[in-house]
Amino acid sequence: MRQDRNWGAPLPAVAMVGLLAFALPGCAGGGGPSIFGGSSYSVASDDACAQQRQALKSFQDYFFASMVQGAALGAGAGALLGYGLGGNAQSALIGAGTGAIAGGMTGYYLAKQKANNDPVALTNSVYQDVSQENTKIAAVCVTFAQLKDCRLHTAEGVKADFQAKRLSREDAQGKLQKIRALFLEDVTFAEGLGSKIGERSGEYENASNQIMQVDPSARQTLAARQAQSPRSSGGGATLVANEAARVRAEPSTSGRQVAALAPGEAVTPASGGKAAADWTHVQLKDGRTGYVSSGLLRPAGTAAPAAASAPPPHDAAGVAQLTESNQLKRKALTDEVAQAKTDASGSAFELSGAISRAPPGLGRRDAA
C-alpha cells in the first residue's frame, strides 16, 4: 500500500478520518430524526387526531436544524491535530472523536462568535435565538398536550359507544388498542423532540455563560432583576395566581404536584420552608402548603400582568434570563411527556378504566 511521504500513513486511513469527521455530527448531535422513529412517524388520514399529530410532527425540522455543525468542524480540526501529534491514523481517530465532543458542546457559540465580531451584535443574536427557541418549546408543550387530550377524548368516545351497545366488546377493545398504540408513538416522538431540545439547551447555556463572562457587570444586573421579581417574604400578605399554576411539594419542577391554582386564586405566603430562588412557599385555603413558581404569583390588589410578560432587555443578563426560562420550559415538556407515559400504561385505554383529566389550563406549563 502506497504511503504519503509527508504524513507516513496509508492514504485510505486519512480518507477514513475525513469521512469520520463528516459522519460524527450524527453521533455528537444526536443523529437525525430516525433516532426516535421520526421517519416512521406518519399521519394517517383516518386518525381522529391527525390534525394534532401533524402539528406535533411539524416541529421536527426546526429542532433538528444545524446546531450540530460545530461537531463536524470540531471533528475535522481534532483529526488534524491528533494526526500531527501522533503521526498515525489511530491518533487521528482519537483526535476526531475528542474534537467532535468539544465541537458539539461549543459549536453553536463559536459559530455565532465568528459571524458577530461585535459583542453587542453577538449578544443580540444569541438573545433572538434563545427567545425563538423558548417560543417553540412552549408551542411543542401545548401541541403535545392537545394531542394527548385528543387521544383520551377518542378513547372516551369508544367506551361510550360500547356502553351504548353501538360497538361489540371485541371491536371496542380493538379500537382502544389501536388508539393506545398511536399514543405510544406520539409519546416516543415527543421524547425524541425533548432529547434534541436538551442538546440544544446545552448549547444555549454554554453561549450564555460565555457572554456573561465577557460582560463583568452582567451577573450583578441579573441578580438585581431577580430580586425585583415577586416572591414571598413570609410576611403574610395575600398573593394571587396570574394563571393556572402547579403547587409542588418541593421547590423544583420535578417536585410532586400537591395542588393546582386557578387564575386569580389566592394563597398566603407560608413561613419556614426551603429557601429557593424563584419559588414561593405558600399555604392554601385548606391549610396545605407547597411551592409555586414566583413568576406566576402577584400581590393581591395589583393588576394582573399582560398575557405575555415583557421580555427581558437585550443584554447579557437578558440572555441569561431567557436561558433559565429555556431550562424551565424544557422541564415542563419533560414532565408532560412523563405523565403521558403513565397515562398510556394505565387504564385509560381499557374498557373498564376511567379517564382522569388534568384541570383546564394545567399540564401546559409549570414555571415556564
C-alpha positions in Angstrom: 0.0 0.0 0.0 1.4 3.4 -1.0 2.1 5.8 1.8 2.4 9.6 1.7 6.0 10.6 2.3 5.0 13.6 4.4 2.3 12.0 6.6 3.7 8.5 6.8 0.3 6.8 7.0 -1.8 5.0 4.4 -3.9 7.4 2.4 -7.1 5.3 2.9 -6.7 5.8 6.7 -6.5 9.6 6.2 -9.6 9.4 4.0 -11.3 7.4 6.7 -10.6 10.2 9.2 -12.1 12.7 6.8 -15.2 10.7 6.4 -15.4 10.2 10.2 -15.3 13.9 10.6 -18.4 14.3 8.4 -20.1 11.3 10.0 -19.6 12.4 13.6 -22.2 15.2 13.6 -24.9 12.5 13.5 -23.3 10.9 16.7 -22.4 14.0 18.6 -25.5 15.8 17.6 -28.0 13.0 18.3 -28.2 11.8 14.7 -31.2 12.5 12.5 -34.9 12.2 13.0 -34.7 8.4 12.7 -33.2 8.1 16.2 -36.7 8.3 17.7 -38.7 6.9 14.8 -39.2 10.3 13.1 -39.1 8.7 9.7 -41.9 6.3 10.5 -44.0 8.9 12.5 -46.6 9.4 9.8 -50.1 10.9 9.9 -52.9 8.7 8.6 -56.0 10.3 7.1 -58.3 8.1 9.2 -56.6 9.1 12.5 -59.1 11.0 14.6 -56.2 13.1 16.0 -54.5 13.6 12.6 -54.5 17.4 12.9 -52.9 17.4 16.3 -50.4 14.7 15.3 -49.4 16.7 12.2 -48.9 19.8 14.3 -46.5 17.9 16.6 -44.6 16.4 13.7 -44.2 19.9 12.2 -41.6 20.8 14.9 -39.2 18.0 13.7 -37.4 20.1 11.1 -36.8 23.0 13.4 -35.3 21.1 16.3 -33.1 19.1 14.0 -31.6 22.2 12.4 -27.9 22.7 12.1 -26.7 23.3 15.7 -24.6 20.1 15.3 -22.4 21.6 12.6 -20.0 22.6 15.3 -19.3 19.0 15.9 -18.3 18.4 12.2 -15.9 21.3 12.4 -14.5 20.1 15.7 -14.1 16.6 14.4 -12.1 17.8 11.4 -9.8 20.0 13.5 -9.4 17.3 16.1 -8.4 14.8 13.5 -5.7 17.0 12.0 -4.4 17.8 15.5 -4.3 14.2 16.5 -2.6 13.2 13.3 0.0 15.9 13.7 0.8 14.9 17.2 0.7 11.2 16.9 1.6 10.8 13.3 -0.7 7.8 12.7 -4.3 7.0 11.9 -5.1 5.9 15.4 -4.1 9.3 16.8 -6.2 10.9 14.1 -9.3 8.9 15.0 -8.8 9.7 18.7 -8.4 13.4 17.8 -11.5 13.3 15.7 -13.6 11.9 18.5 -12.3 14.4 21.0 -12.8 17.3 18.6 -16.4 16.2 17.9 -17.2 16.2 21.6 -15.7 19.6 22.1 -17.3 20.9 18.9 -20.7 19.5 19.8 -20.6 21.3 23.2 -19.4 24.7 21.9 -20.0 24.7 18.2 -23.1 27.0 18.3 -21.3 29.7 20.3 -18.2 29.5 18.2 -20.2 29.9 15.0 -22.1 32.8 16.4 -18.9 34.4 17.6 -17.3 34.0 14.1 -20.4 35.6 12.5 -20.6 38.5 15.0 -17.3 40.1 15.9 -19.0 42.9 17.9 -20.0 41.7 21.4 -23.3 43.7 21.3 -24.3 42.1 18.0 -23.3 38.6 19.3 -25.4 39.1 22.5 -28.4 40.2 20.5 -28.1 37.4 18.0 -28.0 34.7 20.8 -30.8 36.5 22.5 -33.0 36.3 19.4 -32.2 32.6 19.0 -33.0 31.6 22.6 -36.2 33.7 22.5 -37.3 31.9 19.4 -36.3 28.5 21.0 -38.4 29.3 24.0 -41.4 30.1 21.9 -41.1 26.8 20.0 -40.7 24.7 23.2 -43.8 26.3 24.7 -45.6 25.5 21.4 -44.5 21.9 21.5 -45.7 21.5 25.1 -49.1 22.9 24.2 -49.4 20.9 21.0 -48.4 17.7 22.7 -50.9 18.3 25.5 -53.7 18.9 22.9 -52.7 15.6 21.1 -52.8 13.8 24.4 -56.3 15.3 25.2 -57.5 14.2 21.7 -56.3 10.6 22.4 -58.0 10.5 25.7 -61.2 12.0 24.3 -61.2 9.5 21.5 -60.9 6.6 23.9 -63.8 8.0 25.9 -65.9 8.0 22.8 -65.1 4.3 22.2 -66.1 3.5 25.7 -69.3 5.5 25.3 -70.2 3.6 22.1 -69.5 0.3 23.9 -71.7 1.2 26.8 -74.5 2.3 24.4 -74.1 -1.1 22.6 -73.1 0.5 19.4 -69.8 -1.5 19.5 -69.2 -5.1 20.5 -66.6 -5.7 23.2 -64.2 -7.1 20.7 -64.5 -4.1 18.4 -64.2 -1.7 21.3 -61.1 -3.4 22.7 -59.5 -3.4 19.2 -60.2 0.3 18.7 -58.8 1.1 22.2 -55.6 -0.9 21.5 -55.1 1.0 18.2 -55.5 4.4 20.0 -53.1 3.3 22.7 -50.6 2.2 20.0 -50.8 5.6 18.3 -50.5 7.4 21.6 -47.3 5.5 22.4 -45.9 6.6 19.1 -46.8 10.1 20.0 -45.0 9.8 23.3 -41.9 8.3 21.7 -41.8 11.1 19.1 -42.2 13.8 21.9 -39.5 12.1 23.9 -37.2 12.4 20.8 -38.0 16.1 20.4 -37.3 16.5 24.1 -33.9 14.9 23.8 -33.0 17.1 20.9 -34.2 20.2 22.8 -32.0 19.1 25.7 -28.9 19.0 23.4 -29.8 22.5 22.0 -30.4 23.8 25.5 -26.8 22.8 26.4 -25.5 24.9 23.5 -27.5 27.9 24.6 -26.4 27.5 28.2 -22.8 27.4 27.1 -23.3 30.5 25.0 -25.0 32.3 27.9 -22.1 31.5 30.2 -19.6 32.8 27.6 -21.5 36.0 27.1 -21.8 36.6 30.9 -18.0 36.2 31.2 -17.4 38.9 28.6 -19.7 41.4 30.5 -18.3 41.9 34.0 -21.5 43.7 35.2 -23.9 41.0 33.8 -24.1 38.9 37.0 -24.8 41.9 39.2 -27.5 43.1 36.7 -29.1 39.6 36.7 -29.1 39.4 40.5 -30.8 42.8 40.7 -33.5 41.8 38.3 -34.2 38.5 40.1 -34.5 40.4 43.3 -37.2 42.6 41.8 -39.4 39.6 40.8 -42.4 38.9 43.0 -41.6 36.4 45.7 -42.7 35.6 49.3 -41.2 37.5 52.2 -43.1 35.3 54.7 -45.0 38.4 55.9 -48.5 37.0 55.4 -49.6 39.3 52.5 -52.1 37.6 50.2 -50.9 36.5 46.8 -52.9 35.5 43.8 -52.1 33.4 40.8 -51.5 35.1 37.5 -52.6 32.0 35.7 -53.2 28.3 36.2 -50.2 27.1 38.3 -49.0 23.9 40.0 -48.3 23.7 43.7 -45.4 21.4 44.4 -44.1 19.6 47.5 -40.6 20.8 46.7 -39.2 24.0 45.2 -38.5 22.3 41.9 -40.2 21.5 38.6 -39.5 17.8 39.5 -41.3 18.1 42.8 -44.5 16.2 43.3 -47.7 18.2 42.5 -49.9 18.6 45.6 -52.5 21.0 44.3 -53.4 23.3 41.4 -54.2 27.0 41.4 -56.8 28.6 39.1 -56.1 32.0 37.7 -56.8 34.6 40.3 -56.9 32.1 43.2 -55.5 33.5 46.5 -52.8 31.9 48.7 -50.9 33.1 51.7 -47.1 33.1 51.9 -46.1 30.4 54.4 -43.3 30.7 57.0 -40.5 28.3 57.1 -39.9 26.0 54.1 -36.9 25.7 52.0 -35.2 28.8 50.7 -35.1 28.6 46.9 -34.7 31.3 44.2 -37.7 31.9 42.1 -40.1 29.8 44.3 -42.6 30.9 46.9 -43.6 28.8 49.8 -47.4 29.2 50.2 -50.3 28.0 52.2 -53.6 27.1 50.6 -57.1 27.8 51.9 -57.4 24.2 53.2 -54.2 24.5 55.2 -51.9 22.5 52.9 -48.6 24.1 52.0 -46.4 23.9 48.9 -44.2 25.8 46.5 -45.3 27.9 43.4 -43.0 29.5 40.8 -42.7 33.1 42.0 -43.2 34.4 38.5 -46.8 33.0 38.5 -47.8 35.0 41.6 -48.5 38.6 42.3 -49.6 40.6 45.4 -53.4 40.8 45.9 -54.8 44.0 44.7 -52.3 44.6 42.0 -53.1 44.5 38.3 -52.6 41.2 36.5 -49.6 41.2 34.1 -50.2 41.0 30.4 -50.9 37.6 29.0 -47.4 37.7 27.5 -44.9 39.0 30.0 -42.5 41.7 28.8 -39.2 40.1 27.6 -36.0 41.0 29.4 -33.7 43.7 28.0 -31.4 42.7 25.1 -28.2 42.4 27.1 -26.1 39.7 28.6 -28.3 39.4 31.7 -31.3 39.1 29.4 -29.7 36.2 27.6 -29.2 34.5 31.0 -32.8 35.1 31.9 -34.0 33.6 28.7 -31.7 30.7 29.1 -33.1 30.0 32.6 -36.6 30.1 31.1 -35.4 27.7 28.4 -34.5 25.2 31.1 -37.8 25.5 32.8 -39.8 25.2 29.6 -37.8 22.1 28.7 -38.5 20.6 32.1 -42.2 21.3 31.7 -42.2 19.4 28.4 -40.4 16.5 30.1 -43.0 16.4 32.9 -45.8 16.5 30.3 -44.3 13.5 28.4 -43.7 11.6 31.6 -47.3 12.0 32.6 -48.4 10.9 29.2 -46.3 7.7 29.5 -48.1 7.0 32.8 -51.5 7.6 31.1 -50.6 5.2 28.3 -49.7 2.4 30.6 -52.8 2.9 32.8 -56.4 2.0 32.5 -57.4 5.0 30.2 -57.4 2.7 27.2 -59.1 -0.2 28.9 -62.9 -0.8 28.7 -63.1 -1.0 32.5 -60.9 2.1 33.1 -61.9 5.6 33.8 -60.0 8.5 32.3 -58.8 11.3 34.6 -58.2 14.6 33.0 -56.0 17.4 34.4 -57.8 20.6 35.4 -58.3 23.1 32.5 -55.2 25.1 31.8 -52.8 22.8 33.6 -50.3 20.4 32.0 -49.2 23.1 29.6 -46.6 24.9 31.7 -45.4 25.0 35.2 -42.8 27.7 35.9 -42.2 28.4 32.3 
